[in-house]
Amino acid sequence: MTITSQETDLEIQQFPIIMGEGGSITIPQLLQDSLNVNRGDMLVLLQIGNMIVLAPKQPQVPQLIDRIGTIMENENVGLTDLLAGLEAEREAIWQEKQS
């Protein structure tokens, strides 16, 4: 079944699946191809009320690297400063847990 909303230009499709042993599910090949997901890719399962939504989880590492690099550049912070700050933060957290 396919539902298309004129207002949001959003297409909703329904794919029947069967839960297997241990709660495993198989994503239909058509959907795998459409979302460009492959074996071993991380997915996120969201519960919204009594519904579930399964979505591809995009790796955040490249975006985080870019953001950290930009912040370091804007704040004129070098790698040595960053590592020293991380060490100080670790020490503060450790001290807090010991209290």
Secondary structure, DSSP 8 states (H G I E B T S, - for coil): -EEEETTTTEEEE-------GGG-----HHHHHHHT--TT--EEEEEETTEEEEEE----HHHHHHHHHHHHHHTT--HHHHHHHHHHHHHHHHHHHH-
